[in-house]
């Protein structure tokens, strides 16, 4: 994780306050054996799909695979597409039950992303769609290859960087989604697959 101006590294789960927002990071939230088991289950049992979007008259494939699970009346729209949810499976329910007490929220939806290798990525964006309401709390669970997660303030251009580890939990909260963009850039390093789950509350 990035250190502060005094060279200090936040303790696991400590609230890190930044301009217009805050986050908490638990690098080893899941035990290694559980993280390995869950990664295998998601690779084998999730209904992955490579979505497409229309940009300036061109059809572009997302540089990752996605899936949307949750309560059956909670679709989610972003980047010009609308996803209809698949029903919760046992692994998603297992994770949901473990993170909700920490987050003090009950989630009704989760967006899954599969990054197959270092060429898969997601560009700068915010999770501030109207369905998420004001100051949404997003819980990001990560399995597989370590990847660098970057945050950038939209006005001050401040930056934060977090190395998201296998079995980690990142909670983004407060005003963060309204003021900070985030991305997972491509990497030239040889990396294996990574599954990211972002639990949300769709209003």
N, C-alpha and C positions, 0 to 999 in steps of 0.2 A: 504494500500500500504506500501511497504517497505520504511523506512526512510533512509536518507543519513547518513554520518559519524557524522554530527553535530546535528542529531535528527530532521531534517526538513522533512516535508512531502510535496511533490510537489503539487502545485495548480492544479485543474482540467484543463486538456488540455495543461499544461506546458510541453515543450520539456525536457525530461530527457535524458541527454547524458551519455552513458556508454562507456567503451572501445570498439572501433570499431562498434559504432552504436548508435541509439537513439530510443525513443518511446514516445508516448503521450497517456495519459489515461483520459477518461471522464467518471467518475463513474455513472453519472445520465444523459446520453445523451438523452435518451428517457423518457418521462413522464411515471409515473407508469401505468396509464390507457392504454396508447399506447403499452407499453411493455407487459402488460397482454393480450391485444388483439392480438398482433403479435405472442406471444408464442402460444396462442390457435389456431391461423390460421396455424402455422407451424406444430403443433402436428396433425392437422386434414387433411391438404391439401397437404403436401409434399410427394413425392414418395420415401419414405425411403427404403433402402436396406442394409442388412448386407453383406458386401463384404468379400471375402476370399483371402488369399495369401498362396503361397507355400513356406514354410521355411524348408530347410534341408529335403526335401522329405515328409513333413507333410503338410496337408491342415489345416490352422488355420483361424478361423473366427475373423474378427475385433471386438474388445470389445466396439463397438458402431455402430450406424447406420449412413449411409452417403447418400448424394444426391449431384448432380452436375447440376447447372443451369447456363444459360448464352447464349451468342451468339451461334447460331447453328453450327458454323464451328470451335469451340474452344474446342476440347477434352483435357483431362488432364490425365497425366500418373504419377503414384507414387506407390511405394511398389509393383511393378510388375503387376499393373492393369491399365487399361485405361478406363476412364469414358467419356461417350458421354452426352452432355448437354441436359437437358430439357429446354423448353422455359421459359423466365422470367414470373413470375406471378405478380399480382398487389402488393402484400405485399413486394416482393423483389424489385420491381421497386420503391416503396415508400421509402424503406430504402436507396436504391442506390441514389435516388435524394437528400436525406438529408445528406448523408455522403460525397458525392463527393465535395461539396464546401469546406468542412473542410479539406479534403485530397488533394484538388487541383489535382485530378486525375479522369479520367473517366474509371470505371471498366467495363470489358466485361464478367466476370465470377464470380461465387461464389460457394465455397464448404461449404456444410452444414453438421454438425455433431450433432447427437442426443445422448446424454449421458443419458441413462434411469435411472440410479441410481449411487451410489458410486462405484459400481464394474466396471462400464464402464470408459475407460481411453484412453489416447494416450501417447505413450512412447517418449523418447527423439528423436527429429528429427529437420531438418531445412526445410524451404520452399524456397529451392534454385534450383529447377528443371530448366533445360535450357529454358523451355517454358516461365518462368517468367522473364527472362532477368537479367541484372546486377542491383544489389541493388534494388530488388523489394520492393514496398510499399504494405504492407498487412494491410487491415482494418478488425479487428475482432469485431463483434457485438455479444452480449451475452444476452440471455433471460432465465429465470428460476432460478434454484438453484445456489447459489454462490459456486464457486469452485476456488481452488488455482491454479494459472497459474505460472509455474516456468521457468526461463531462466537460461542458463548456458553457459559461454564462453568456447569454445572448447580448447583453449590453456591455459588461465590463471586460468580456473575453477571458476572464479567469478560467483556469483549467484544473481539473483533478483527474487522476489516473489510478485505477484500481485493478490489480491482477486478480481476476476471478478464478478461484481454485475449484477443483473437483470436490463436490459436496458442500459448497459454500452457499450462504444466504446474504443477499444485499437488500436492504429495505430503504427505499427512497420515499421521503415524506415531506410534510410542510409545503412550502410554495415551490419546491424544486422543479416540478414539471412545467410550471408557468414561466420560469426564468432560465432554466438550464436545458440545453440539448445534450443528447448522449449518442454515442456510436460505438460500434465494434469494428475497427478497421481491418482490412486485409493484412496478412502477414506473409513474408517470404520464408518464414521458418516452416519446416515440415511438421505439421501438427495433425493429430488425429481428430476424429469427430468430437463435437461438443453439443450438448443439449441444454438449452436455456428455457426456463419456464417463468413467465411473469404473471403472477396471480394478481387479479384486479377485482374491483367492485363496479359492475355496470349498473348504472342507475335506471 
